[in-house]
Amino acid sequence: MKLGLLTCLFSDRNLAETLKLIAPKGITAVELGSGGVVGTTHCNPDELLSSAKALEDFKDTFKPYDITISSLSCHENQVHPNEALRKKFNNELKQNILLAEKLGVPVVNNFSGCPGEPGGKYPNWIVQPWPSDFEELYDWQWEKVLIPFWKEMGKFAEDHGVKIALEMHPGFSVYNPESLLKLRKATSPAIGCNFDPSNVVWQDVDVPTALRELRECIYHFHAKDSIEVWHNIAKNGRIDAKNYNTYKPDRQWLFRTVGYGHDEFYWKRIMSTLVDIGYDYVVSIEHEDTYMTREEGLDKAIEFLKNVIIFEKAGELTWANVDRAE
C-alpha cells in the first residue's frame, strides 16, 4: 500500500508548493481536489481539458517527486433537487472522469448525493420508514432519481475506463455498506466505494466486517478517524446535527486524526483486513480534526500510519524461506 493525502488541506498553496512540502514526509500519492466542496486549487479539470499546454505543465509539476495521483475528488450532491446546482455538479463529475482518463488516474471520488422530494428545494435524508410518507419518499428517491442517474453516470465512467468511488457519508443516500451495495447492484460495476472509517464508526459499524462485506468494490481508502463521545451518547444517542466546531464539546461524535479516535491495534486490524480482501492501493489521509492545526494533524497522522500500514505484501510462507538462526 501507499501513503497518500487529500491535498485540499493545503489549498492556500499551489500544487508545486504542496508537493514540495509533503514529499519529504513520506507521502507517495495524492488525492487531488478537483471540484465541489474540496475546490479546484490543485486541479481544475476545465482548464486542464481545454489546454494541452496546461495539461503538460500540470504533469511536469510531479516530475521532481516520487508522487502519483491516486484519485480525483469531486465531492458534491450529484442528485441535488436544485436543478441549476445539479446540472453544475453533473458537468463537473463528467469533466473529472474525462480528465482522469487523460491522466491515467483510475478513480474519481464523490458522494451518492441525496434527492429531495418532487418539486422540493432541499435534500431529504430518509433514515426510517414511518410515518409511511418517509417510506414512499425513500422509494421515489431510489427508483426515480438515484438509480437512473447513477446508471447513466456509471455507464459514462465505464466508457472512459474510470471507476467512481462513493464515500459512504451521513446525509446522503449511500451511508453504509448495505446502501452502497444496493446502488452498485442496480447501476454499474464502475460504482464502488471510497471507504472512510470515520463516517461509519459512529453508526456502530465494525470496520473490518464492513471491509469484508464490500471487498472488491473498494476503489479507494481514507485514513480518517472519529471518536464516539460516550457521555453525550448516553444522554442523546448517536444522531447529531450540531455544528462540528461551534458545539464541539456537546457532540455525540467527532472527526479525529487517526490514532485519536482509536488505537494502533484497531487500525492494525483494519490494515490487515485490507490485505485479506486484496486491497493494495492508497491509504489517503483526510484531515478534519477540529482539535489540531493542519500541520500537526498531518504529521501525527503520518507518524501513526507508518506504524500500521502494511506497505509490502508477504509471499508464501514456507520453511525454505523462513530465516532461521544457525
Secondary structure by P-SEA (a helix, b strand, c coil): cbbbbcccccccccaaaaaaacccccccccccccccccccccccaaaaaacaaaaaaaaaccccccccccbbbbcccccccaaaaaaaaaaaaaaaaaaaaaacccbbbbcccccccccccbbbbbcccccaaaaaaaaaaacccaaaaaaaaaaaaaaacbbbbbbbccccccccaaaaaaaaaaccccbbbcccccccccccccaaaaaaaaccccccccbbbbbbaaaaaacccccccccccccccccccccccccccccaaaaaaaaaaaaaacccccbbbbbccccccaaaaaaaaaaaaaaccccccccccccccccccc
